[in-house]
């Protein structure tokens, strides 16, 4: 097998320009991939946070609606209590009188019916 020897002057090592160009191209590709990955990450986070915000908004609406109902009910009950304060005080007074009467040895008073009831 006669193989001719390579021509020493015919083949040269590639210049550094090719290596530099390859490195620059690799860097640009990597930079572009990084930019795309960052954009995809931002889009993912935005979608995730948006879904969470929508869920929180819906839950807050439900709570505020319930709070409105509870506030109205509380106000109406408070007015009812204010209207009936004299009866509450009368009941406490009667309870104290009954207790005092039992302590003195007198028979407990039966529940008294006032004429204005």
Backbone torsions as a table, in degrees:
resi	resn	phi	psi	omega
1	UNK	NA	109.9	177.2
2	UNK	-97.7	110.9	178.6
3	UNK	-108.3	130.5	179.1
4	UNK	-74.0	145.3	177.9
5	UNK	-73.1	147.2	178.9
6	UNK	-65.4	146.9	179.3
7	UNK	-75.7	117.6	-176.1
8	UNK	-64.2	-28.6	-179.1
9	UNK	-88.2	-16.7	-175.0
10	UNK	-80.7	-35.9	-178.4
11	UNK	-105.8	123.5	176.2
12	UNK	-117.9	158.2	174.6
13	UNK	-68.9	145.3	179.0
14	UNK	-64.2	149.3	179.4
15	UNK	-74.3	169.5	-178.4
16	UNK	-73.1	-15.7	-179.1
17	UNK	-61.2	-39.0	178.8
18	UNK	-66.1	-42.3	179.0
19	UNK	-65.0	-43.6	179.4
20	UNK	-63.2	-42.2	180.0
21	UNK	-64.0	-41.1	179.1
22	UNK	-64.0	-43.3	178.9
23	UNK	-64.7	-40.9	179.7
24	UNK	-65.0	-41.6	178.3
25	UNK	-63.5	-43.9	177.9
26	UNK	-60.3	-42.6	-179.6
27	UNK	-63.8	-42.4	179.6
28	UNK	-64.8	-41.6	178.2
29	UNK	-63.4	-44.2	179.5
30	UNK	-63.7	-40.2	178.7
31	UNK	-63.5	-41.7	179.0
32	UNK	-66.1	-41.7	177.7
33	UNK	-63.3	-40.2	178.0
34	UNK	-62.9	-44.6	179.6
35	UNK	-61.0	-43.3	179.0
36	UNK	-65.4	-40.2	179.2
37	UNK	-65.3	-40.6	178.4
38	UNK	-64.7	-40.4	178.9
39	UNK	-64.7	-42.3	178.4
40	UNK	-64.3	-39.1	178.9
41	UNK	-64.6	-43.5	178.1
42	UNK	-61.9	-42.2	179.6
43	UNK	-64.7	-40.8	179.2
44	UNK	-63.4	-47.4	-179.5
45	UNK	-63.2	-41.1	-179.9
46	UNK	-63.0	-43.3	179.9
47	UNK	-64.9	-41.8	-179.4
48	UNK	-64.7	-46.2	-179.7
49	UNK	-67.3	-34.8	178.2
50	UNK	-64.0	-43.3	179.0
51	UNK	-63.1	-42.1	178.3
52	UNK	-63.6	-42.6	-179.8
53	UNK	-63.7	-40.8	178.2
54	UNK	-62.9	-42.6	179.3
55	UNK	-64.2	-43.6	179.3
56	UNK	-63.6	-39.2	179.7
57	UNK	-63.3	-44.3	179.3
58	UNK	-62.6	-43.8	-179.7
59	UNK	-65.6	-39.6	178.6
60	UNK	-63.4	-40.5	178.3
61	UNK	-59.9	-43.2	179.7
62	UNK	-62.3	-44.9	-178.6
63	UNK	-64.8	-41.8	179.8
64	UNK	-66.7	-36.8	177.1
65	UNK	-62.6	-45.6	177.9
66	UNK	-63.6	-39.4	179.6
67	UNK	-62.3	-38.7	177.2
68	UNK	-62.5	-44.7	178.2
69	UNK	-62.0	-45.3	-178.3
70	UNK	-65.6	-38.1	178.8
71	UNK	-63.7	-46.7	179.0
72	UNK	-60.7	-42.9	179.5
73	UNK	-64.6	-42.6	179.0
74	UNK	-62.8	-41.6	179.3
75	UNK	-65.4	-44.1	-179.4
76	UNK	-64.4	-40.0	178.6
77	UNK	-67.4	-36.3	178.2
78	UNK	-63.0	-43.3	177.1
79	UNK	-62.2	-38.6	177.9
80	UNK	-62.6	-42.3	178.8
81	UNK	-64.2	-45.0	-179.4
82	UNK	-60.9	-41.7	178.3
83	UNK	-62.5	-31.4	-174.2
84	UNK	-101.7	12.4	179.2
85	UNK	-57.0	-43.6	179.5
86	UNK	-57.3	-37.6	179.8
87	UNK	-69.8	-36.1	177.6
88	UNK	-64.1	-46.5	-179.6
89	UNK	-64.4	-40.6	178.5
90	UNK	-62.2	-41.8	179.0
91	UNK	-63.7	-39.8	177.8
92	UNK	-66.3	-41.4	-179.7
93	UNK	-62.6	-45.4	179.0
94	UNK	-62.7	-39.0	179.0
95	UNK	-62.9	-42.6	178.6
96	UNK	-64.8	-41.5	179.6
97	UNK	-62.9	-43.2	179.0
98	UNK	-62.5	-42.0	-179.2
99	UNK	-66.2	-42.0	179.3
100	UNK	-65.7	-39.1	179.2
101	UNK	-65.0	-39.5	178.3
102	UNK	-67.0	-35.7	-179.4
103	UNK	-68.2	-31.9	179.9
104	UNK	-83.0	-4.0	178.6
105	UNK	92.7	1.6	177.6
106	UNK	-81.2	152.3	177.1
107	UNK	-65.9	145.8	-178.6
108	UNK	-64.5	139.3	178.2
109	UNK	-71.1	140.8	175.1
110	UNK	-74.9	163.8	-177.7
111	UNK	-60.9	123.5	-175.3
112	UNK	-88.7	138.7	176.7
113	UNK	-104.8	118.5	-179.4
114	UNK	-81.8	154.4	-177.3
115	UNK	-65.8	-24.5	-177.8
116	UNK	-87.3	1.5	178.4
117	UNK	-79.2	NA	NA
